[in-house]
């Protein structure tokens, strides 16, 4: 038996051609672009602010960077998850 991904790829190409592989890319871009912009903006702001906290600069900046990533992902998910849900439905 073929892997499910190969079967889906083959069926899509036969039924819709190469264009079928990109169906839905518009809504994905509409959701992803703002979410990525929000993520990177939030990450940079949070990183800058967390590195000013005593004990989170210098060699321990990993903790500030990790925290900034956590904050940025949380904020971006608030925007991205509802849009992704609509896309999937």
Helices and strands as residue ranges (DSSP letters): H 4-16, G 18-22, H 25-51, G 58-60, H 61-88
